[in-house]
Amino acid sequence: DRAGDGDGVRDGGTPDDSDGERGAGVVAEPMAYDADTFVPHDLTAETAVIGSIIIDGSAYYDVMDIVKPADFFLVRNQWVFEAMRSVAGKGGEINYVTTYSEIKAQGRADEVTEQYLLQLVNSTPSSYGAETYARYVADTAARRRLIDVAGEIVRLAHSEGTPVDDILAQSEAAVLE
């Protein structure tokens, strides 16, 4: 509802019609939802993973098998983690300076500023618990992937020209990826 009064009824409609049934005969618009409400993510955990690594570069090696850049909800956080992975891949020590240097080398300093990295560090009390934070990030990423797969399954189910056995096989393969 555009009025924002929460009744779910389109502007100009009434919740009751002449037969007394609530909502009968009223065309309701889909409710407008904030995507952040329904897309699983944990920005606090993302901040803590990256902040932990900047504080203690060895924390990267504790989380590198748990999360990958694509697991981060915020693209900026994906880029920071990619930069850290690149530094580690070159045998460098991961810290604030080397991470930001790599971000600049990748041409992303306009999007990932020094201030942003400092904000991540300042929001992380310590590097202890990086693995736990990484598991939260990985869990929410898995949930987002499941939502994507579910959407694909719905699309497949609506394609009447596709045999049901093919839809089931494709759905199973997508879930198991």
GROMACS elastic network, one bead per residue, 0.5 to 0.9 nm:
[ bonds ]
;  ai    aj funct       b0    kb
    1     4     6  0.57271   500
    1     5     6  0.71316   500
    1     6     6  0.67655   500
    1     7     6  0.69064   500
    1     9     6  0.52572   500
    1    11     6  0.63305   500
    1    28     6  0.75516   500
    1    29     6  0.64054   500
    1    30     6  0.77239   500
    1    31     6  0.63277   500
    1    32     6  0.78425   500
    2     5     6  0.79887   500
    2     8     6  0.86472   500
    2     9     6  0.84499   500
    2    10     6  0.67772   500
    2    11     6  0.63025   500
    2    29     6  0.87884   500
    2    31     6  0.87127   500
    2    32     6  0.86369   500
    3     6     6  0.79699   500
    3    10     6  0.83650   500
    3    11     6  0.68719   500
    4     7     6  0.79724   500
    4     8     6  0.84129   500
    5     8     6  0.78438   500
    5     9     6  0.89924   500
    6     9     6  0.80928   500
    6    31     6  0.87345   500
    7    10     6  0.87130   500
    7    15     6  0.77707   500
    8    15     6  0.87295   500
    8    28     6  0.62111   500
    8    29     6  0.70282   500
    8    30     6  0.76521   500
    8    31     6  0.64340   500
    9    12     6  0.81615   500
    9    13     6  0.60511   500
    9    14     6  0.69015   500
    9    15     6  0.65840   500
    9    23     6  0.79751   500
    9    26     6  0.73029   500
    9    27     6  0.72017   500
    9    29     6  0.67139   500
    9    31     6  0.89921   500
   10    13     6  0.55691   500
   10    14     6  0.82381   500
   10    26     6  0.80003   500
   10    27     6  0.67513   500
   10    28     6  0.51051   500
   10    29     6  0.55364   500
   10    30     6  0.87994   500
   11    14     6  0.83931   500
   11    28     6  0.88479   500
   11    29     6  0.89723   500
   13    16     6  0.86886   500
   13    26     6  0.61803   500
   13    27     6  0.75524   500
   13    28     6  0.81494   500
   14    17     6  0.68408   500
   14    22     6  0.89430   500
   14    23     6  0.74031   500
   14    26     6  0.68226   500
   15    21     6  0.85966   500
   15    22     6  0.56567   500
   15    24     6  0.77098   500
   15    26     6  0.70062   500
   16    19     6  0.78718   500
   16    20     6  0.59032   500
   16    21     6  0.60268   500
   16    23     6  0.53017   500
   16    24     6  0.65928   500
   16    25     6  0.82503   500
   16    26     6  0.78808   500
   17    20     6  0.57258   500
   17    21     6  0.65722   500
   17    22     6  0.70740   500
   17    23     6  0.69205   500
   17    24     6  0.60808   500
   17    25     6  0.65191   500
   17    26     6  0.75172   500
   18    21     6  0.78760   500
   18    24     6  0.87611   500
   19    22     6  0.87954   500
   19    24     6  0.79304   500
   20    23     6  0.87700   500
   20    24     6  0.79920   500
   21    24     6  0.54487   500
   21    25     6  0.87972   500
   22    25     6  0.89216   500
   22    26     6  0.89222   500
   23    26     6  0.54337   500
   23    27     6  0.81165   500
   23    28     6  0.83338   500
   24    27     6  0.84359   500
   28    31     6  0.84337   500
   29    32     6  0.86681   500
   30    33     6  0.89289   500
   33    36     6  0.85063   500
   33    37     6  0.72978   500
   33    38     6  0.80585   500
   34    37     6  0.55204   500
   34    38     6  0.73394   500
   35    38     6  0.54585   500
   35    39     6  0.60242   500
   36    39     6  0.53684   500
   36    40     6  0.76316   500
   36    41     6  0.80610   500
   37    40     6  0.77697   500
   38    41     6  0.89640   500
   39   140     6  0.86284   500
   39   143     6  0.84707   500
   39   144     6  0.65537   500
   39   147     6  0.85016   500
   40    73     6  0.85615   500
   40   139     6  0.88803   500
   40   140     6  0.52617   500
   40   141     6  0.73006   500
   40   142     6  0.89612   500
   40   143     6  0.63899   500
   40   144     6  0.59988   500
   41    45     6  0.87195   500
   41    46     6  0.86472   500
   41    72     6  0.80767   500
   41    73     6  0.61473   500
   41   136     6  0.85359   500
   41   137     6  0.70728   500
   41   139     6  0.86254   500
   41   140     6  0.51047   500
   41   141     6  0.70261   500
   41   143     6  0.86097   500
   41   144     6  0.80253   500
   42    45     6  0.53753   500
   42    46     6  0.63420   500
   42    47     6  0.87216   500
   42    72     6  0.87862   500
   42    73     6  0.78798   500
   42   136     6  0.71034   500
   42   137     6  0.64052   500
   42   140     6  0.69423   500
   43    47     6  0.60098   500
   43    48     6  0.84261   500
   43    72     6  0.85122   500
   43    73     6  0.75762   500
   43    74     6  0.79214   500
   43   137     6  0.83177   500
   44    47     6  0.51413   500
   44    48     6  0.61321   500
   44    49     6  0.86898   500
   44   123     6  0.85462   500
   44   124     6  0.89192   500
   44   133     6  0.84834   500
   45    49     6  0.60924   500
   45    50     6  0.86594   500
   45   130     6  0.87459   500
   45   132     6  0.85668   500
   45   134     6  0.69623   500
   45   135     6  0.87307   500
   45   136     6  0.63645   500
   45   137     6  0.61880   500
   46    49     6  0.52395   500
   46    50     6  0.63722   500
   46    51     6  0.83842   500
   46    72     6  0.66065   500
   46    73     6  0.80404   500
   46    74     6  0.84596   500
   46    77     6  0.72469   500
   46   133     6  0.71480   500
   46   134     6  0.74141   500
   46   136     6  0.83112   500
   46   137     6  0.61753   500
   47    50     6  0.54193   500
   47    51     6  0.57757   500
   47    52     6  0.82482   500
   47    77     6  0.79818   500
   47   119     6  0.87895   500
   47   120     6  0.54653   500
   47   121     6  0.79382   500
   47   123     6  0.70708   500
   47   124     6  0.70154   500
   47   133     6  0.88275   500
   48    52     6  0.56979   500
   48    53     6  0.84491   500
   48   120     6  0.73128   500
   48   121     6  0.80239   500
   48   123     6  0.72681   500
   48   124     6  0.52499   500
   48   125     6  0.82046   500
   48   126     6  0.83671   500
   48   127     6  0.77907   500
   48   129     6  0.85300   500
   48   130     6  0.68932   500
   48   133     6  0.63996   500
   48   134     6  0.84035   500
   49    52     6  0.52097   500
   49    53     6  0.64085   500
   49    54     6  0.88397   500
   49    59     6  0.85021   500
   49    60     6  0.85541   500
   49    63     6  0.81389   500
   49   124     6  0.84181   500
   49   127     6  0.80163   500
   49   129     6  0.84487   500
   49   130     6  0.53183   500
   49   131     6  0.77795   500
   49   132     6  0.87066   500
   49   133     6  0.57399   500
   49   134     6  0.59149   500
   49   137     6  0.83968   500
   50    53     6  0.51920   500
   50    54     6  0.62945   500
   50    55     6  0.86423   500
   50    60     6  0.85678   500
   50    77     6  0.76659   500
   50    80     6  0.75936   500
   50    81     6  0.69808   500
   50    84     6  0.89244   500
   50   117     6  0.86872   500
   50   120     6  0.68816   500
   50   121     6  0.77414   500
   50   124     6  0.86216   500
   50   130     6  0.84529   500
   51    54     6  0.51136   500
   51    55     6  0.61204   500
   51    56     6  0.85027   500
   51   117     6  0.78943   500
   51   118     6  0.85282   500
   51   119     6  0.85634   500
   51   120     6  0.50736   500
   51   122     6  0.76501   500
   51   123     6  0.72838   500
   51   124     6  0.54564   500
   51   125     6  0.85735   500
   51   126     6  0.80609   500
   51   127     6  0.72296   500
   51   130     6  0.88657   500
   52    55     6  0.51192   500
   52    56     6  0.59763   500
   52    57     6  0.77281   500
   52    59     6  0.65669   500
   52    60     6  0.82661   500
   52   120     6  0.88134   500
   52   121     6  0.73144   500
   52   124     6  0.65731   500
   52   125     6  0.83377   500
   52   126     6  0.62264   500
   52   128     6  0.72059   500
   52   129     6  0.81364   500
   52   130     6  0.59881   500
   53    58     6  0.68721   500
   53    59     6  0.50980   500
   53    60     6  0.54722   500
   53    84     6  0.83975   500
   53    94     6  0.72631   500
   53    95     6  0.71597   500
   53    96     6  0.89213   500
   53   121     6  0.89087   500
   53   127     6  0.67401   500
   53   130     6  0.77228   500
   54    57     6  0.57275   500
   54    59     6  0.84746   500
   54    60     6  0.87466   500
   54    84     6  0.88312   500
   54    94     6  0.66865   500
   54    96     6  0.54212   500
   54    97     6  0.89768   500
   54    99     6  0.78935   500
   54   117     6  0.84637   500
   54   120     6  0.86096   500
   54   121     6  0.67396   500
   54   127     6  0.83787   500
   55    59     6  0.84972   500
   55    94     6  0.89899   500
   55    95     6  0.67602   500
   55    96     6  0.77580   500
   55   121     6  0.68427   500
   55   124     6  0.85602   500
   55   126     6  0.72335   500
   55   127     6  0.61530   500
   56    59     6  0.56980   500
   56    60     6  0.80131   500
   56    94     6  0.78155   500
   56    95     6  0.71348   500
   56   126     6  0.86247   500
   56   127     6  0.61093   500
   57    60     6  0.57762   500
   57    61     6  0.80269   500
   57    84     6  0.88297   500
   57    93     6  0.65269   500
   57    95     6  0.56526   500
   58    61     6  0.56262   500
   58    62     6  0.71248   500
   58    93     6  0.83162   500
   58    94     6  0.75566   500
   59    62     6  0.50117   500
   59    63     6  0.65631   500
   59    64     6  0.86286   500
   59   127     6  0.70147   500
   59   128     6  0.84273   500
   59   130     6  0.64936   500
   59   131     6  0.80230   500
   60    63     6  0.53337   500
   60    64     6  0.57685   500
   60    84     6  0.78245   500
   60    85     6  0.81298   500
   60    88     6  0.83231   500
   60    94     6  0.79037   500
   60   130     6  0.83696   500
   61    64     6  0.53160   500
   61    65     6  0.77978   500
   61    88     6  0.88086   500
   62    65     6  0.74384   500
   62    66     6  0.80771   500
   62   130     6  0.73693   500
   62   131     6  0.61942   500
   63    66     6  0.50926   500
   63    67     6  0.62590   500
   63    68     6  0.88182   500
   63   130     6  0.68480   500
   63   131     6  0.54562   500
   63   132     6  0.88538   500
   63   133     6  0.89147   500
   63   134     6  0.61563   500
   63   135     6  0.84251   500
   64    67     6  0.58306   500
   64    68     6  0.68712   500
   64    85     6  0.81658   500
   64   134     6  0.88546   500
   65    68     6  0.75873   500
   66   131     6  0.75965   500
   66   134     6  0.62766   500
   66   135     6  0.64572   500
   66   137     6  0.88429   500
   66   138     6  0.67183   500
   67    70     6  0.81565   500
   67    71     6  0.61255   500
   67    72     6  0.81743   500
   67   134     6  0.60822   500
   67   135     6  0.74157   500
   67   137     6  0.71140   500
   67   138     6  0.55876   500
   68    71     6  0.55037   500
   68    72     6  0.76353   500
   68    78     6  0.81481   500
   68    81     6  0.77192   500
   68    82     6  0.82081   500
   68   138     6  0.81221   500
   69    72     6  0.58913   500
   69    75     6  0.87224   500
   69    77     6  0.76752   500
   69    79     6  0.70926   500
   69    80     6  0.82650   500
   69    81     6  0.56405   500
   69    82     6  0.58329   500
   69    85     6  0.87519   500
   70    73     6  0.75660   500
   70    75     6  0.82493   500
   70    78     6  0.60740   500
   70   141     6  0.80209   500
   71    78     6  0.75108   500
   71   137     6  0.64561   500
   71   138     6  0.58454   500
   71   139     6  0.86822   500
   71   140     6  0.78808   500
   71   142     6  0.79000   500
   72    75     6  0.69772   500
   72    76     6  0.86287   500
   72    77     6  0.60605   500
   72    78     6  0.54140   500
   72    81     6  0.85369   500
   72   137     6  0.65238   500
   72   138     6  0.79720   500
   72   140     6  0.87475   500
   72   141     6  0.70235   500
   73    76     6  0.87260   500
   73    77     6  0.74308   500
   73    78     6  0.75417   500
   73   137     6  0.82899   500
   73   140     6  0.85513   500
   73   141     6  0.73901   500
   74    77     6  0.52600   500
   74    78     6  0.64671   500
   74    79     6  0.88732   500
   75    79     6  0.62804   500
   75    80     6  0.86910   500
   76    79     6  0.50899   500
   76    80     6  0.62749   500
   76    81     6  0.86895   500
   76   108     6  0.88564   500
   76   111     6  0.69230   500
   76   112     6  0.61507   500
   77    80     6  0.50052   500
   77    81     6  0.61482   500
   77    82     6  0.84583   500
   77   112     6  0.84870   500
   78    81     6  0.52262   500
   78    82     6  0.60994   500
   78    83     6  0.86198   500
   79    83     6  0.61193   500
   79    84     6  0.86151   500
   79   103     6  0.75108   500
   79   108     6  0.79312   500
   79   112     6  0.79509   500
   80    83     6  0.50551   500
   80    84     6  0.62872   500
   80    85     6  0.86552   500
   80    99     6  0.72433   500
   80   100     6  0.82203   500
   80   102     6  0.88372   500
   80   103     6  0.69429   500
   80   112     6  0.75532   500
   80   117     6  0.84712   500
   81    85     6  0.61361   500
   81    86     6  0.85423   500
   81    99     6  0.87491   500
   82    86     6  0.61134   500
   82    87     6  0.86447   500
   82   103     6  0.87009   500
   83    86     6  0.50001   500
   83    87     6  0.62248   500
   83    88     6  0.86283   500
   83    98     6  0.86967   500
   83    99     6  0.58630   500
   83   100     6  0.78947   500
   83   101     6  0.86720   500
   83   102     6  0.55149   500
   83   103     6  0.58062   500
   83   106     6  0.79763   500
   84    87     6  0.51028   500
   84    88     6  0.61915   500
   84    89     6  0.84900   500
   84    94     6  0.62596   500
   84    95     6  0.83105   500
   84    98     6  0.81074   500
   84    99     6  0.56655   500
   84   102     6  0.77818   500
   84   103     6  0.88233   500
   85    88     6  0.50844   500
   85    89     6  0.59919   500
   85    90     6  0.86635   500
   85    94     6  0.86811   500
   86    90     6  0.63131   500
   86    91     6  0.87446   500
   86    92     6  0.86643   500
   86    99     6  0.87742   500
   86   102     6  0.75341   500
   87    90     6  0.52444   500
   87    91     6  0.65104   500
   87    92     6  0.51818   500
   87    93     6  0.69427   500
   87    94     6  0.62997   500
   87    98     6  0.69634   500
   87    99     6  0.69406   500
   87   102     6  0.69953   500
   88    91     6  0.50123   500
   88    92     6  0.53476   500
   88    93     6  0.67114   500
   88    94     6  0.65944   500
   89    92     6  0.73751   500
   90    93     6  0.89982   500
   92    98     6  0.77122   500
   93    98     6  0.71075   500
   94    97     6  0.80550   500
   94    98     6  0.59368   500
   94    99     6  0.62851   500
   95    98     6  0.55044   500
   95    99     6  0.58703   500
   95   100     6  0.84045   500
   96    99     6  0.53020   500
   96   100     6  0.60738   500
   96   101     6  0.84497   500
   96   114     6  0.87093   500
   96   117     6  0.73782   500
   96   118     6  0.81955   500
   96   121     6  0.87844   500
   97   100     6  0.53419   500
   97   101     6  0.60166   500
   97   102     6  0.86379   500
   98   102     6  0.61660   500
   98   103     6  0.86061   500
   99   102     6  0.51984   500
   99   103     6  0.62473   500
   99   104     6  0.87363   500
   99   117     6  0.89319   500
  100   104     6  0.61927   500
  100   105     6  0.85426   500
  100   109     6  0.77565   500
  100   112     6  0.83208   500
  100   113     6  0.80379   500
  100   114     6  0.68526   500
  100   117     6  0.78217   500
  101   104     6  0.51684   500
  101   105     6  0.62248   500
  101   106     6  0.87154   500
  101   109     6  0.88735   500
  102   106     6  0.61622   500
  102   107     6  0.86643   500
  102   108     6  0.89544   500
  103   106     6  0.51194   500
  103   107     6  0.64492   500
  103   108     6  0.54854   500
  103   109     6  0.58426   500
  103   112     6  0.72640   500
  103   113     6  0.87756   500
  104   107     6  0.50406   500
  104   108     6  0.56952   500
  104   110     6  0.84703   500
  104   112     6  0.86734   500
  105   108     6  0.76521   500
  105   109     6  0.83139   500
  106   109     6  0.79604   500
  107   110     6  0.77435   500
  107   111     6  0.89432   500
  108   111     6  0.54622   500
  108   112     6  0.59791   500
  108   113     6  0.82394   500
  109   113     6  0.53544   500
  109   114     6  0.78351   500
  110   113     6  0.60089   500
  111   116     6  0.89061   500
  112   115     6  0.81298   500
  112   116     6  0.61359   500
  112   117     6  0.73081   500
  113   116     6  0.50937   500
  113   117     6  0.65863   500
  113   118     6  0.87320   500
  114   117     6  0.51846   500
  114   118     6  0.62351   500
  114   119     6  0.85868   500
  115   118     6  0.50401   500
  115   119     6  0.60871   500
  115   120     6  0.87063   500
  116   120     6  0.63580   500
  116   121     6  0.87948   500
  117   120     6  0.51027   500
  117   121     6  0.63778   500
  117   122     6  0.86371   500
  118   121     6  0.50559   500
  118   122     6  0.59807   500
  118   123     6  0.84556   500
  119   122     6  0.50786   500
  119   123     6  0.60641   500
  119   124     6  0.87573   500
  120   123     6  0.52267   500
  120   124     6  0.65379   500
  121   124     6  0.53197   500
  121   125     6  0.80206   500
  121   126     6  0.87816   500
  122   125     6  0.72581   500
  124   127     6  0.73567   500
  125   128     6  0.85076   500
  126   129     6  0.79948   500
  126   130     6  0.88000   500
  127   130     6  0.59467   500
  128   131     6  0.83198   500
  129   132     6  0.52503   500
  129   133     6  0.63343   500
  129   134     6  0.86213   500
  130   133     6  0.51024   500
  130   134     6  0.60368   500
  130   135     6  0.86314   500
  131   135     6  0.62231   500
  131   136     6  0.87975   500
  132   135     6  0.51408   500
  132   136     6  0.65598   500
  132   137     6  0.88947   500
  133   136     6  0.51667   500
  133   137     6  0.64487   500
  133   138     6  0.87557   500
  134   137     6  0.50194   500
  134   138     6  0.61073   500
  134   139     6  0.84696   500
  135   139     6  0.59347   500
  135   140     6  0.85972   500
  136   139     6  0.50492   500
  136   140     6  0.62552   500
  136   141     6  0.85558   500
  137   140     6  0.53776   500
  137   141     6  0.61980   500
  137   142     6  0.86838   500
  138   141     6  0.50411   500
  138   142     6  0.61579   500
  138   143     6  0.86780   500
  139   142     6  0.51186   500
  139   143     6  0.63349   500
  139   144     6  0.87839   500
  140   144     6  0.62709   500
  140   145     6  0.86765   500
  141   144     6  0.50484   500
  141   145     6  0.62482   500
  141   146     6  0.86398   500
  142   145     6  0.50419   500
  142   146     6  0.61944   500
  142   147     6  0.86808   500
  143   146     6  0.50089   500
  143   147     6  0.62680   500
  143   148     6  0.86945   500
  144   147     6  0.50736   500
  144   148     6  0.62929   500
  144   149     6  0.86760   500
  145   148     6  0.50062   500
  145   149     6  0.61564   500
  145   150     6  0.85249   500
  145   175     6  0.87939   500
  146   150     6  0.60013   500
  146   151     6  0.85581   500
  146   174     6  0.89807   500
  146   175     6  0.70474   500
  147   150     6  0.50049   500
  147   151     6  0.62570   500
  147   152     6  0.86958   500
  148   151     6  0.51542   500
  148   152     6  0.63662   500
  148   153     6  0.87457   500
  149   153     6  0.61489   500
  149   154     6  0.86320   500
  149   171     6  0.77479   500
  149   174     6  0.62578   500
  149   175     6  0.64561   500
  150   154     6  0.62402   500
  150   155     6  0.86481   500
  150   171     6  0.83881   500
  150   174     6  0.89837   500
  150   175     6  0.83420   500
  151   154     6  0.50980   500
  151   155     6  0.62798   500
  151   156     6  0.86831   500
  152   156     6  0.61646   500
  152   157     6  0.85623   500
  152   171     6  0.79629   500
  152   174     6  0.85310   500
  153   156     6  0.50100   500
  153   157     6  0.60411   500
  153   158     6  0.86350   500
  153   167     6  0.75963   500
  153   168     6  0.85986   500
  153   170     6  0.81440   500
  153   171     6  0.57510   500
  153   174     6  0.84565   500
  154   157     6  0.50431   500
  154   158     6  0.63314   500
  154   159     6  0.89277   500
  155   158     6  0.52872   500
  155   159     6  0.66521   500
  156   159     6  0.52752   500
  156   160     6  0.83094   500
  156   162     6  0.76687   500
  156   167     6  0.60822   500
  156   170     6  0.84914   500
  156   171     6  0.81778   500
  157   160     6  0.71808   500
  157   162     6  0.82016   500
  157   164     6  0.77548   500
  157   167     6  0.66405   500
  157   168     6  0.88773   500
  158   161     6  0.88351   500
  158   162     6  0.88448   500
  159   162     6  0.58314   500
  159   163     6  0.88417   500
  159   167     6  0.89628   500
  160   163     6  0.75311   500
  160   164     6  0.86369   500
  162   165     6  0.84265   500
  162   166     6  0.66887   500
  162   167     6  0.68071   500
  163   166     6  0.53454   500
  163   167     6  0.64802   500
  163   168     6  0.88391   500
  164   168     6  0.61251   500
  164   169     6  0.85640   500
  165   168     6  0.50828   500
  165   169     6  0.61489   500
  165   170     6  0.85886   500
  166   169     6  0.50703   500
  166   170     6  0.60533   500
  166   171     6  0.83779   500
  167   170     6  0.51631   500
  167   171     6  0.59191   500
  167   172     6  0.84789   500
  168   171     6  0.50288   500
  168   172     6  0.60456   500
  168   173     6  0.85340   500
  169   172     6  0.51978   500
  169   173     6  0.61724   500
  169   174     6  0.86119   500
  170   173     6  0.51172   500
  170   174     6  0.61048   500
  170   175     6  0.86623   500
  171   174     6  0.51155   500
  171   175     6  0.62216   500
  171   176     6  0.86518   500
  172   175     6  0.52238   500
  172   176     6  0.62208   500
  172   177     6  0.87401   500
  173   176     6  0.52259   500
  173   177     6  0.62555   500
  174   177     6  0.53647   500
